[in-house]
Amino acid sequence: MNAETPVIEINHLGREYGRADAVNELSLLGRPGTCYGFFGRNGAGKTTTIRCLLNLLRPTSGTIRVFGMNPQRDEVTVKSRLAYVPDAVAFYPWMTVRNTLDYLASFRRHWNRDTEKELLAQFRLDADKKVNALSKGQKTQLALVGAVCAEPDLLVLDEPTSGLDPIVRREFIQTVIGAYQEADPGNRTVFVSTHLITEFEGLIDEFTIIDNGKEVLTAQADEARSRFKKIRARFAGVLPQIDFAEPRNVRRDGREVEITVNGNSELILNRLKSLAPESVTTESLTLEEIFVATLA
């Protein structure tokens, strides 16, 4: 794979369950060294897409390439270069934390014992504790340690912080994932499906929002923040009648109006200013606000 080859390439992916389409004509491109966000409501098709990506499910239609390879035909080669943390993790309950990590390491050509030691200490995981005695959050932490210590080229995370308390969650996102990518910039890629969009805000380079199995929006994070704006105007007297093309994105409150716009902020600003407001402010939406505005 050269630097131009996408790490993930999904073209017109379809996956049916009976007569229902879980994923429908989905296409996306994950580039090397980026953190790609995959957002959608519950049941939107995110986990189905990831399972197809990992050859845990066979697509009904479309093509998938990982590192330029077919994950069905080249499954061992593809999976040797990635790590996956599902939304519900499971381990052999009779093993200890130490046994589990040694078992995971036995399948890898490379395993960073220094990182393992640091993360066990950071997460306060007892290496001698049996896995069946761990809480849900601790099992998730163990899965994350196992994924990061392998130092894969691709980290696939499906609701990776499920069950973690807010402090550990922030620590993991900011330090662990950040450090994983920074250790080999430009080469390590993260593909993350999450509901906690705000907590990944600073890491996401590009994202796709899906709904009912279909792509609704794909954008570079910075480009999306420059397009999606929240404009607030306050008037001295009664709020004037303003006719906007997208009324669902307009909120009126007393003498104030708040408008969410996508790509036409200058036009809306000029229209508001022509009505002589007391004040006008503009701010970019966060990725979570963009998600909500897109699916509202």
Secondary structure by P-SEA (a helix, b strand, c coil): cccccccbbbcbbbbbcccccccccccccccccbbbbbbbcccccaaaaaaaaaccccccbbbbbccccccccaaaaaaaacccccccccccccccaaaaaaaaaaacccccaaaaaaaaaaaccccccccccccaaaaaaaaaaaaaaacccbbbbccccccccaaaaaaaaacaaaaaaaaccccbbbbbbbccccccccccccbbbbccccccccccaaaaaacbbbbbbbbccccccccccccccccccccbbbbbbccaaaaaaaaaaaacccbbbbbbbcaaaaaaaaac
